[in-house]
């Protein structure tokens, strides 16, 4: 298992380029034969997952290698009600 941590800014705006670069790197490893079960992107504190989801359609190489299977949202019931 490999873990890639990107901790230099907000993933929905400033790190989006880094996310695309990382997904392209993973896509390259898959094309070379590395088995991949999936990619999990954890976005602590993010209100809207749409910008990250759109990343999977922004680049042709990423779009042909990955598909979004689901988006899971966890909320604190103290703040959601």
PDB file of N, CA, C and O in Angstrom:
ATOM      1  N   UNK A   1       0.824  -1.179   0.000  1.00  0.00           N
ATOM      2  CA  UNK A   1       0.000   0.000   0.000  1.00  0.00           C
ATOM      3  C   UNK A   1       0.867   1.241   0.000  1.00  0.00           C
ATOM      4  O   UNK A   1       1.916   1.288   0.643  1.00  0.00           O
ATOM      5  N   UNK A   2       0.419   2.233  -0.722  1.00  0.00           N
ATOM      6  CA  UNK A   2       1.105   3.516  -0.769  1.00  0.00           C
ATOM      7  C   UNK A   2       0.163   4.595  -0.259  1.00  0.00           C
ATOM      8  O   UNK A   2      -1.030   4.590  -0.564  1.00  0.00           O
ATOM      9  N   UNK A   3       0.705   5.509   0.510  1.00  0.00           N
ATOM     10  CA  UNK A   3      -0.059   6.655   0.993  1.00  0.00           C
ATOM     11  C   UNK A   3       0.646   7.911   0.500  1.00  0.00           C
ATOM     12  O   UNK A   3       1.848   8.084   0.704  1.00  0.00           O
ATOM     13  N   UNK A   4      -0.103   8.770  -0.139  1.00  0.00           N
ATOM     14  CA  UNK A   4       0.428  10.040  -0.610  1.00  0.00           C
ATOM     15  C   UNK A   4      -0.282  11.129   0.165  1.00  0.00           C
ATOM     16  O   UNK A   4      -1.509  11.224   0.125  1.00  0.00           O
ATOM     17  N   UNK A   5       0.482  11.956   0.873  1.00  0.00           N
ATOM     18  CA  UNK A   5      -0.109  13.041   1.646  1.00  0.00           C
ATOM     19  C   UNK A   5       0.225  14.366   0.985  1.00  0.00           C
ATOM     20  O   UNK A   5       1.387  14.665   0.707  1.00  0.00           O
ATOM     21  N   UNK A   6      -0.800  15.143   0.741  1.00  0.00           N
ATOM     22  CA  UNK A   6      -0.610  16.487   0.191  1.00  0.00           C
ATOM     23  C   UNK A   6      -1.116  17.450   1.254  1.00  0.00           C
ATOM     24  O   UNK A   6      -2.324  17.589   1.448  1.00  0.00           O
ATOM     25  N   UNK A   7      -0.204  18.107   1.935  1.00  0.00           N
ATOM     26  CA  UNK A   7      -0.616  18.932   3.065  1.00  0.00           C
ATOM     27  C   UNK A   7      -0.153  20.374   2.937  1.00  0.00           C
ATOM     28  O   UNK A   7       0.195  21.013   3.930  1.00  0.00           O
ATOM     29  N   UNK A   8      -0.149  20.882   1.716  1.00  0.00           N
ATOM     30  CA  UNK A   8       0.340  22.246   1.540  1.00  0.00           C
ATOM     31  C   UNK A   8      -0.743  23.210   1.086  1.00  0.00           C
ATOM     32  O   UNK A   8      -0.451  24.176   0.381  1.00  0.00           O
ATOM     33  N   UNK A   9      -1.984  22.965   1.475  1.00  0.00           N
ATOM     34  CA  UNK A   9      -3.042  23.909   1.145  1.00  0.00           C
ATOM     35  C   UNK A   9      -4.377  23.231   0.953  1.00  0.00           C
ATOM     36  O   UNK A   9      -4.520  22.025   1.156  1.00  0.00           O
ATOM     37  N   UNK A  10      -5.337  24.014   0.563  1.00  0.00           N
ATOM     38  CA  UNK A  10      -6.704  23.533   0.355  1.00  0.00           C
ATOM     39  C   UNK A  10      -6.757  22.689  -0.917  1.00  0.00           C
ATOM     40  O   UNK A  10      -6.368  23.152  -1.988  1.00  0.00           O
ATOM     41  N   UNK A  11      -7.235  21.459  -0.799  1.00  0.00           N
ATOM     42  CA  UNK A  11      -7.242  20.539  -1.947  1.00  0.00           C
ATOM     43  C   UNK A  11      -8.198  21.005  -3.041  1.00  0.00           C
ATOM     44  O   UNK A  11      -8.032  20.636  -4.203  1.00  0.00           O
ATOM     45  N   UNK A  12      -9.192  21.807  -2.682  1.00  0.00           N
ATOM     46  CA  UNK A  12     -10.168  22.214  -3.701  1.00  0.00           C
ATOM     47  C   UNK A  12      -9.674  23.363  -4.556  1.00  0.00           C
ATOM     48  O   UNK A  12     -10.259  23.634  -5.605  1.00  0.00           O
ATOM     49  N   UNK A  13      -8.613  24.049  -4.144  1.00  0.00           N
ATOM     50  CA  UNK A  13      -8.147  25.155  -4.992  1.00  0.00           C
ATOM     51  C   UNK A  13      -6.630  25.132  -5.158  1.00  0.00           C
ATOM     52  O   UNK A  13      -6.153  24.898  -6.268  1.00  0.00           O
ATOM     53  N   UNK A  14      -5.859  25.363  -4.105  1.00  0.00           N
ATOM     54  CA  UNK A  14      -4.418  25.511  -4.279  1.00  0.00           C
ATOM     55  C   UNK A  14      -3.703  24.203  -4.576  1.00  0.00           C
ATOM     56  O   UNK A  14      -2.653  24.219  -5.219  1.00  0.00           O
ATOM     57  N   UNK A  15      -4.231  23.087  -4.136  1.00  0.00           N
ATOM     58  CA  UNK A  15      -3.533  21.810  -4.326  1.00  0.00           C
ATOM     59  C   UNK A  15      -4.082  21.046  -5.516  1.00  0.00           C
ATOM     60  O   UNK A  15      -3.584  19.962  -5.821  1.00  0.00           O
ATOM     61  N   UNK A  16      -5.067  21.560  -6.185  1.00  0.00           N
ATOM     62  CA  UNK A  16      -5.701  20.832  -7.268  1.00  0.00           C
ATOM     63  C   UNK A  16      -4.703  20.394  -8.333  1.00  0.00           C
ATOM     64  O   UNK A  16      -4.803  19.289  -8.867  1.00  0.00           O
ATOM     65  N   UNK A  17      -3.749  21.253  -8.639  1.00  0.00           N
ATOM     66  CA  UNK A  17      -2.700  20.879  -9.583  1.00  0.00           C
ATOM     67  C   UNK A  17      -1.874  19.723  -9.059  1.00  0.00           C
ATOM     68  O   UNK A  17      -1.504  18.826  -9.818  1.00  0.00           O
ATOM     69  N   UNK A  18      -1.579  19.736  -7.763  1.00  0.00           N
ATOM     70  CA  UNK A  18      -0.847  18.625  -7.147  1.00  0.00           C
ATOM     71  C   UNK A  18      -1.667  17.346  -7.184  1.00  0.00           C
ATOM     72  O   UNK A  18      -1.115  16.262  -7.371  1.00  0.00           O
ATOM     73  N   UNK A  19      -2.979  17.460  -7.006  1.00  0.00           N
ATOM     74  CA  UNK A  19      -3.843  16.277  -7.055  1.00  0.00           C
ATOM     75  C   UNK A  19      -3.821  15.667  -8.450  1.00  0.00           C
ATOM     76  O   UNK A  19      -3.715  14.449  -8.596  1.00  0.00           O
ATOM     77  N   UNK A  20      -3.920  16.500  -9.466  1.00  0.00           N
ATOM     78  CA  UNK A  20      -3.867  15.996 -10.848  1.00  0.00           C
ATOM     79  C   UNK A  20      -2.514  15.344 -11.116  1.00  0.00           C
ATOM     80  O   UNK A  20      -2.453  14.277 -11.727  1.00  0.00           O
ATOM     81  N   UNK A  21      -1.440  15.969 -10.669  1.00  0.00           N
ATOM     82  CA  UNK A  21      -0.098  15.420 -10.862  1.00  0.00           C
ATOM     83  C   UNK A  21       0.033  14.062 -10.173  1.00  0.00           C
ATOM     84  O   UNK A  21       0.608  13.129 -10.734  1.00  0.00           O
ATOM     85  N   UNK A  22      -0.499  13.955  -8.961  1.00  0.00           N
ATOM     86  CA  UNK A  22      -0.429  12.691  -8.219  1.00  0.00           C
ATOM     87  C   UNK A  22      -1.267  11.615  -8.896  1.00  0.00           C
ATOM     88  O   UNK A  22      -0.827  10.471  -9.015  1.00  0.00           O
ATOM     89  N   UNK A  23      -2.468  11.968  -9.341  1.00  0.00           N
ATOM     90  CA  UNK A  23      -3.318  10.989 -10.039  1.00  0.00           C
ATOM     91  C   UNK A  23      -2.672  10.540 -11.344  1.00  0.00           C
ATOM     92  O   UNK A  23      -2.778   9.368 -11.706  1.00  0.00           O
ATOM     93  N   UNK A  24      -2.006  11.444 -12.059  1.00  0.00           N
ATOM     94  CA  UNK A  24      -1.297  11.069 -13.292  1.00  0.00           C
ATOM     95  C   UNK A  24      -0.159  10.095 -12.982  1.00  0.00           C
ATOM     96  O   UNK A  24       0.086   9.151 -13.734  1.00  0.00           O
ATOM     97  N   UNK A  25       0.529  10.336 -11.870  1.00  0.00           N
ATOM     98  CA  UNK A  25       1.619   9.441 -11.462  1.00  0.00           C
ATOM     99  C   UNK A  25       1.068   8.045 -11.173  1.00  0.00           C
ATOM    100  O   UNK A  25       1.654   7.046 -11.591  1.00  0.00           O
ATOM    101  N   UNK A  26      -0.048   7.978 -10.466  1.00  0.00           N
ATOM    102  CA  UNK A  26      -0.675   6.689 -10.158  1.00  0.00           C
ATOM    103  C   UNK A  26      -1.157   6.030 -11.455  1.00  0.00           C
ATOM    104  O   UNK A  26      -1.003   4.822 -11.632  1.00  0.00           O
ATOM    105  N   UNK A  27      -1.734   6.819 -12.353  1.00  0.00           N
ATOM    106  CA  UNK A  27      -2.198   6.281 -13.637  1.00  0.00           C
ATOM    107  C   UNK A  27      -1.042   5.669 -14.420  1.00  0.00           C
ATOM    108  O   UNK A  27      -1.197   4.621 -15.047  1.00  0.00           O
ATOM    109  N   UNK A  28       0.112   6.323 -14.384  1.00  0.00           N
ATOM    110  CA  UNK A  28       1.285   5.787 -15.059  1.00  0.00           C
ATOM    111  C   UNK A  28       1.720   4.453 -14.483  1.00  0.00           C
ATOM    112  O   UNK A  28       2.120   3.555 -15.224  1.00  0.00           O
ATOM    113  N   UNK A  29       1.644   4.317 -13.155  1.00  0.00           N
ATOM    114  CA  UNK A  29       2.005   3.052 -12.512  1.00  0.00           C
ATOM    115  C   UNK A  29       1.018   1.955 -12.900  1.00  0.00           C
ATOM    116  O   UNK A  29       1.410   0.804 -13.095  1.00  0.00           O
ATOM    117  N   UNK A  30      -0.267   2.309 -13.013  1.00  0.00           N
ATOM    118  CA  UNK A  30      -1.275   1.326 -13.413  1.00  0.00           C
ATOM    119  C   UNK A  30      -1.017   0.860 -14.846  1.00  0.00           C
ATOM    120  O   UNK A  30      -1.130  -0.331 -15.137  1.00  0.00           O
ATOM    121  N   UNK A  31      -0.676   1.776 -15.731  1.00  0.00           N
ATOM    122  CA  UNK A  31      -0.408   1.419 -17.127  1.00  0.00           C
ATOM    123  C   UNK A  31       0.826   0.541 -17.264  1.00  0.00           C
ATOM    124  O   UNK A  31       0.963  -0.197 -18.239  1.00  0.00           O
ATOM    125  N   UNK A  32       1.733   0.622 -16.279  1.00  0.00           N
ATOM    126  CA  UNK A  32       2.926  -0.234 -16.283  1.00  0.00           C
ATOM    127  C   UNK A  32       2.667  -1.584 -15.624  1.00  0.00           C
ATOM    128  O   UNK A  32       3.571  -2.414 -15.525  1.00  0.00           O
ATOM    129  N   UNK A  33       1.410  -1.808 -15.166  1.00  0.00           N
ATOM    130  CA  UNK A  33       1.056  -3.115 -14.633  1.00  0.00           C
ATOM    131  C   UNK A  33       0.840  -3.195 -13.130  1.00  0.00           C
ATOM    132  O   UNK A  33       0.501  -4.262 -12.620  1.00  0.00           O
ATOM    133  N   UNK A  34       1.026  -2.105 -12.414  1.00  0.00           N
ATOM    134  CA  UNK A  34       0.804  -2.139 -10.969  1.00  0.00           C
ATOM    135  C   UNK A  34      -0.688  -2.292 -10.701  1.00  0.00           C
ATOM    136  O   UNK A  34      -1.513  -1.577 -11.270  1.00  0.00           O
ATOM    137  N   UNK A  35      -1.018  -3.239  -9.822  1.00  0.00           N
ATOM    138  CA  UNK A  35      -2.422  -3.472  -9.479  1.00  0.00           C
ATOM    139  C   UNK A  35      -2.894  -2.377  -8.531  1.00  0.00           C
ATOM    140  O   UNK A  35      -2.202  -2.025  -7.575  1.00  0.00           O
ATOM    141  N   UNK A  36      -4.069  -1.849  -8.806  1.00  0.00           N
ATOM    142  CA  UNK A  36      -4.640  -0.784  -8.002  1.00  0.00           C
ATOM    143  C   UNK A  36      -6.064  -1.158  -7.608  1.00  0.00           C
ATOM    144  O   UNK A  36      -6.920  -1.374  -8.465  1.00  0.00           O
ATOM    145  N   UNK A  37      -6.306  -1.231  -6.307  1.00  0.00           N
ATOM    146  CA  UNK A  37      -7.649  -1.527  -5.825  1.00  0.00           C
ATOM    147  C   UNK A  37      -8.534  -0.281  -5.828  1.00  0.00           C
ATOM    148  O   UNK A  37      -9.736  -0.370  -6.078  1.00  0.00           O
ATOM    149  N   UNK A  38      -7.945   0.864  -5.551  1.00  0.00           N
ATOM    150  CA  UNK A  38      -8.730   2.090  -5.529  1.00  0.00           C
ATOM    151  C   UNK A  38      -7.918   3.252  -4.998  1.00  0.00           C
ATOM    152  O   UNK A  38      -6.784   3.092  -4.546  1.00  0.00           O
ATOM    153  N   UNK A  39      -8.521   4.417  -5.063  1.00  0.00           N
ATOM    154  CA  UNK A  39      -7.923   5.639  -4.548  1.00  0.00           C
ATOM    155  C   UNK A  39      -8.924   6.249  -3.582  1.00  0.00           C
ATOM    156  O   UNK A  39     -10.098   6.417  -3.913  1.00  0.00           O
ATOM    157  N   UNK A  40      -8.462   6.576  -2.403  1.00  0.00           N
ATOM    158  CA  UNK A  40      -9.311   7.242  -1.414  1.00  0.00           C
ATOM    159  C   UNK A  40      -8.731   8.626  -1.167  1.00  0.00           C
ATOM    160  O   UNK A  40      -7.544   8.771  -0.876  1.00  0.00           O
ATOM    161  N   UNK A  41      -9.573   9.632  -1.284  1.00  0.00           N
ATOM    162  CA  UNK A  41      -9.155  11.001  -1.022  1.00  0.00           C
ATOM    163  C   UNK A  41      -9.939  11.485   0.185  1.00  0.00           C
ATOM    164  O   UNK A  41     -11.165  11.594   0.134  1.00  0.00           O
ATOM    165  N   UNK A  42      -9.244  11.770   1.252  1.00  0.00           N
ATOM    166  CA  UNK A  42      -9.867  12.235   2.487  1.00  0.00           C
ATOM    167  C   UNK A  42      -9.721  13.747   2.538  1.00  0.00           C
ATOM    168  O   UNK A  42      -8.614  14.273   2.421  1.00  0.00           O
ATOM    169  N   UNK A  43     -10.828  14.440   2.710  1.00  0.00           N
ATOM    170  CA  UNK A  43     -10.818  15.902   2.648  1.00  0.00           C
ATOM    171  C   UNK A  43     -11.398  16.495   3.933  1.00  0.00           C
ATOM    172  O   UNK A  43     -12.501  17.041   3.917  1.00  0.00           O
ATOM    173  N   UNK A  44     -10.690  16.396   5.004  1.00  0.00           N
ATOM    174  CA  UNK A  44     -11.152  16.883   6.293  1.00  0.00           C
ATOM    175  C   UNK A  44     -11.579  18.348   6.212  1.00  0.00           C
ATOM    176  O   UNK A  44     -10.842  19.194   5.706  1.00  0.00           O
ATOM    177  N   UNK A  45     -12.769  18.630   6.715  1.00  0.00           N
ATOM    178  CA  UNK A  45     -13.247  19.995   6.815  1.00  0.00           C
ATOM    179  C   UNK A  45     -13.770  20.600   5.524  1.00  0.00           C
ATOM    180  O   UNK A  45     -14.094  21.787   5.491  1.00  0.00           O
ATOM    181  N   UNK A  46     -13.858  19.824   4.475  1.00  0.00           N
ATOM    182  CA  UNK A  46     -14.291  20.370   3.194  1.00  0.00           C
ATOM    183  C   UNK A  46     -15.812  20.393   3.112  1.00  0.00           C
ATOM    184  O   UNK A  46     -16.462  19.385   3.388  1.00  0.00           O
ATOM    185  N   UNK A  47     -16.372  21.509   2.745  1.00  0.00           N
ATOM    186  CA  UNK A  47     -17.820  21.650   2.698  1.00  0.00           C
ATOM    187  C   UNK A  47     -18.428  21.104   1.403  1.00  0.00           C
ATOM    188  O   UNK A  47     -19.535  20.565   1.423  1.00  0.00           O
ATOM    189  N   UNK A  48     -17.731  21.234   0.302  1.00  0.00           N
ATOM    190  CA  UNK A  48     -18.268  20.842  -0.992  1.00  0.00           C
ATOM    191  C   UNK A  48     -17.268  19.952  -1.723  1.00  0.00           C
ATOM    192  O   UNK A  48     -16.184  20.414  -2.076  1.00  0.00           O
ATOM    193  N   UNK A  49     -17.609  18.687  -1.958  1.00  0.00           N
ATOM    194  CA  UNK A  49     -16.667  17.777  -2.625  1.00  0.00           C
ATOM    195  C   UNK A  49     -16.607  17.950  -4.150  1.00  0.00           C
ATOM    196  O   UNK A  49     -15.793  17.302  -4.808  1.00  0.00           O
ATOM    197  N   UNK A  50     -17.450  18.808  -4.715  1.00  0.00           N
ATOM    198  CA  UNK A  50     -17.519  18.953  -6.178  1.00  0.00           C
ATOM    199  C   UNK A  50     -16.191  19.339  -6.829  1.00  0.00           C
ATOM    200  O   UNK A  50     -15.849  18.758  -7.858  1.00  0.00           O
ATOM    201  N   UNK A  51     -15.421  20.292  -6.285  1.00  0.00           N
ATOM    202  CA  UNK A  51     -14.155  20.628  -6.950  1.00  0.00           C
ATOM    203  C   UNK A  51     -13.188  19.452  -7.056  1.00  0.00           C
ATOM    204  O   UNK A  51     -12.489  19.310  -8.059  1.00  0.00           O
ATOM    205  N   UNK A  52     -13.144  18.613  -6.031  1.00  0.00           N
ATOM    206  CA  UNK A  52     -12.273  17.434  -6.088  1.00  0.00           C
ATOM    207  C   UNK A  52     -12.829  16.434  -7.093  1.00  0.00           C
ATOM    208  O   UNK A  52     -12.068  15.845  -7.861  1.00  0.00           O
ATOM    209  N   UNK A  53     -14.139  16.235  -7.098  1.00  0.00           N
ATOM    210  CA  UNK A  53     -14.755  15.317  -8.060  1.00  0.00           C
ATOM    211  C   UNK A  53     -14.499  15.786  -9.493  1.00  0.00           C
ATOM    212  O   UNK A  53     -14.249  14.961 -10.372  1.00  0.00           O
ATOM    213  N   UNK A  54     -14.557  17.085  -9.739  1.00  0.00           N
ATOM    214  CA  UNK A  54     -14.332  17.626 -11.074  1.00  0.00           C
ATOM    215  C   UNK A  54     -12.906  17.386 -11.555  1.00  0.00           C
ATOM    216  O   UNK A  54     -12.651  17.350 -12.759  1.00  0.00           O
ATOM    217  N   UNK A  55     -11.982  17.223 -10.619  1.00  0.00           N
ATOM    218  CA  UNK A  55     -10.588  16.947 -10.975  1.00  0.00           C
ATOM    219  C   UNK A  55     -10.485  15.674 -11.815  1.00  0.00           C
ATOM    220  O   UNK A  55      -9.611  15.575 -12.677  1.00  0.00           O
ATOM    221  N   UNK A  56     -11.359  14.711 -11.578  1.00  0.00           N
ATOM    222  CA  UNK A  56     -11.319  13.443 -12.302  1.00  0.00           C
ATOM    223  C   UNK A  56     -11.780  13.583 -13.754  1.00  0.00           C
ATOM    224  O   UNK A  56     -11.604  12.660 -14.549  1.00  0.00           O
ATOM    225  N   UNK A  57     -12.368  14.728 -14.105  1.00  0.00           N
ATOM    226  CA  UNK A  57     -12.814  14.971 -15.469  1.00  0.00           C
ATOM    227  C   UNK A  57     -11.979  16.049 -16.163  1.00  0.00           C
ATOM    228  O   UNK A  57     -12.113  16.255 -17.369  1.00  0.00           O
ATOM    229  N   UNK A  58     -11.122  16.733 -15.410  1.00  0.00           N
ATOM    230  CA  UNK A  58     -10.360  17.868 -15.936  1.00  0.00           C
ATOM    231  C   UNK A  58      -9.188  17.454 -16.818  1.00  0.00           C
ATOM    232  O   UNK A  58      -8.752  18.226 -17.672  1.00  0.00           O
ATOM    233  N   UNK A  59      -8.683  16.259 -16.620  1.00  0.00           N
ATOM    234  CA  UNK A  59      -7.517  15.789 -17.368  1.00  0.00           C
ATOM    235  C   UNK A  59      -7.874  14.484 -18.075  1.00  0.00           C
ATOM    236  O   UNK A  59      -8.396  13.563 -17.446  1.00  0.00           O
ATOM    237  N   UNK A  60      -7.598  14.395 -19.371  1.00  0.00           N
ATOM    238  CA  UNK A  60      -7.964  13.205 -20.150  1.00  0.00           C
ATOM    239  C   UNK A  60      -7.311  11.938 -19.612  1.00  0.00           C
ATOM    240  O   UNK A  60      -7.967  10.900 -19.525  1.00  0.00           O
ATOM    241  N   UNK A  61      -6.033  12.002 -19.249  1.00  0.00           N
ATOM    242  CA  UNK A  61      -5.313  10.837 -18.740  1.00  0.00           C
ATOM    243  C   UNK A  61      -5.928  10.342 -17.436  1.00  0.00           C
ATOM    244  O   UNK A  61      -6.080   9.138 -17.232  1.00  0.00           O
ATOM    245  N   UNK A  62      -6.279  11.268 -16.564  1.00  0.00           N
ATOM    246  CA  UNK A  62      -6.910  10.911 -15.292  1.00  0.00           C
ATOM    247  C   UNK A  62      -8.304  10.344 -15.555  1.00  0.00           C
ATOM    248  O   UNK A  62      -8.685   9.334 -14.963  1.00  0.00           O
ATOM    249  N   UNK A  63      -9.062  10.987 -16.434  1.00  0.00           N
ATOM    250  CA  UNK A  63     -10.433  10.557 -16.721  1.00  0.00           C
ATOM    251  C   UNK A  63     -10.499   9.150 -17.318  1.00  0.00           C
ATOM    252  O   UNK A  63     -11.437   8.404 -17.039  1.00  0.00           O
ATOM    253  N   UNK A  64      -9.513   8.787 -18.135  1.00  0.00           N
ATOM    254  CA  UNK A  64      -9.556   7.453 -18.749  1.00  0.00           C
ATOM    255  C   UNK A  64      -9.064   6.352 -17.800  1.00  0.00           C
ATOM    256  O   UNK A  64      -9.325   5.173 -18.037  1.00  0.00           O
ATOM    257  N   UNK A  65      -8.358   6.727 -16.733  1.00  0.00           N
ATOM    258  CA  UNK A  65      -7.819   5.738 -15.800  1.00  0.00           C
ATOM    259  C   UNK A  65      -8.708   5.541 -14.581  1.00  0.00           C
ATOM    260  O   UNK A  65      -8.819   4.428 -14.067  1.00  0.00           O
ATOM    261  N   UNK A  66      -9.338   6.606 -14.117  1.00  0.00           N
ATOM    262  CA  UNK A  66     -10.115   6.548 -12.877  1.00  0.00           C
ATOM    263  C   UNK A  66     -11.580   6.855 -13.129  1.00  0.00           C
ATOM    264  O   UNK A  66     -11.929   7.571 -14.068  1.00  0.00           O
ATOM    265  N   UNK A  67     -12.431   6.301 -12.273  1.00  0.00           N
ATOM    266  CA  UNK A  67     -13.842   6.675 -12.270  1.00  0.00           C
ATOM    267  C   UNK A  67     -14.267   6.849 -10.815  1.00  0.00           C
ATOM    268  O   UNK A  67     -13.787   6.145  -9.926  1.00  0.00           O
ATOM    269  N   UNK A  68     -15.150   7.772 -10.593  1.00  0.00           N
ATOM    270  CA  UNK A  68     -15.651   7.997  -9.235  1.00  0.00           C
ATOM    271  C   UNK A  68     -16.722   6.957  -8.962  1.00  0.00           C
ATOM    272  O   UNK A  68     -17.727   6.875  -9.667  1.00  0.00           O
ATOM    273  N   UNK A  69     -16.490   6.170  -7.932  1.00  0.00           N
ATOM    274  CA  UNK A  69     -17.441   5.139  -7.546  1.00  0.00           C
ATOM    275  C   UNK A  69     -18.424   5.661  -6.503  1.00  0.00           C
ATOM    276  O   UNK A  69     -19.565   5.205  -6.430  1.00  0.00           O
ATOM    277  N   UNK A  70     -17.976   6.612  -5.705  1.00  0.00           N
ATOM    278  CA  UNK A  70     -18.862   7.165  -4.693  1.00  0.00           C
ATOM    279  C   UNK A  70     -18.192   8.291  -3.921  1.00  0.00           C
ATOM    280  O   UNK A  70     -16.970   8.435  -3.906  1.00  0.00           O
ATOM    281  N   UNK A  71     -19.033   9.068  -3.290  1.00  0.00           N
ATOM    282  CA  UNK A  71     -18.569  10.134  -2.408  1.00  0.00           C
ATOM    283  C   UNK A  71     -19.273   9.933  -1.076  1.00  0.00           C
ATOM    284  O   UNK A  71     -20.501   9.868  -1.014  1.00  0.00           O
ATOM    285  N   UNK A  72     -18.493   9.836  -0.021  1.00  0.00           N
ATOM    286  CA  UNK A  72     -19.033   9.622   1.318  1.00  0.00           C
ATOM    287  C   UNK A  72     -18.820  10.893   2.126  1.00  0.00           C
ATOM    288  O   UNK A  72     -17.722  11.450   2.149  1.00  0.00           O
ATOM    289  N   UNK A  73     -19.876  11.343   2.787  1.00  0.00           N
ATOM    290  CA  UNK A  73     -19.789  12.538   3.619  1.00  0.00           C
ATOM    291  C   UNK A  73     -20.141  12.176   5.054  1.00  0.00           C
ATOM    292  O   UNK A  73     -21.147  11.517   5.315  1.00  0.00           O
ATOM    293  N   UNK A  74     -19.303  12.612   5.969  1.00  0.00           N
ATOM    294  CA  UNK A  74     -19.543  12.396   7.397  1.00  0.00           C
ATOM    295  C   UNK A  74     -19.714  13.768   8.026  1.00  0.00           C
ATOM    296  O   UNK A  74     -18.894  14.661   7.813  1.00  0.00           O
ATOM    297  N   UNK A  75     -20.780  13.935   8.802  1.00  0.00           N
ATOM    298  CA  UNK A  75     -21.017  15.230   9.443  1.00  0.00           C
ATOM    299  C   UNK A  75     -21.176  15.033  10.947  1.00  0.00           C
ATOM    300  O   UNK A  75     -21.533  13.952  11.416  1.00  0.00           O
ATOM    301  N   UNK A  76     -20.908  16.084  11.676  1.00  0.00           N
ATOM    302  CA  UNK A  76     -21.104  16.103  13.106  1.00  0.00           C
ATOM    303  C   UNK A  76     -22.544  16.523  13.368  1.00  0.00           C
ATOM    304  O   UNK A  76     -22.948  17.625  12.995  1.00  0.00           O
ATOM    305  N   UNK A  77     -23.322  15.652  14.006  1.00  0.00           N
ATOM    306  CA  UNK A  77     -24.746  15.942  14.173  1.00  0.00           C
ATOM    307  C   UNK A  77     -25.000  17.204  14.993  1.00  0.00           C
ATOM    308  O   UNK A  77     -26.082  17.784  14.901  1.00  0.00           O
ATOM    309  N   UNK A  78     -24.050  17.632  15.775  1.00  0.00           N
ATOM    310  CA  UNK A  78     -24.208  18.874  16.539  1.00  0.00           C
ATOM    311  C   UNK A  78     -24.366  20.065  15.593  1.00  0.00           C
ATOM    312  O   UNK A  78     -25.082  21.014  15.912  1.00  0.00           O
ATOM    313  N   UNK A  79     -23.710  20.026  14.441  1.00  0.00           N
ATOM    314  CA  UNK A  79     -23.705  21.163  13.535  1.00  0.00           C
ATOM    315  C   UNK A  79     -24.670  21.008  12.355  1.00  0.00           C
ATOM    316  O   UNK A  79     -24.978  21.996  11.688  1.00  0.00           O
ATOM    317  N   UNK A  80     -25.139  19.828  12.092  1.00  0.00           N
ATOM    318  CA  UNK A  80     -25.978  19.610  10.911  1.00  0.00           C
ATOM    319  C   UNK A  80     -27.454  19.930  11.176  1.00  0.00           C
ATOM    320  O   UNK A  80     -28.196  20.254  10.248  1.00  0.00           O
ATOM    321  N   UNK A  81     -27.865  19.841  12.409  1.00  0.00           N
ATOM    322  CA  UNK A  81     -29.294  20.048  12.743  1.00  0.00           C
ATOM    323  C   UNK A  81     -29.605  21.519  12.885  1.00  0.00           C
ATOM    324  O   UNK A  81     -30.747  21.884  13.162  1.00  0.00           O
TER     325      UNK A  81
END
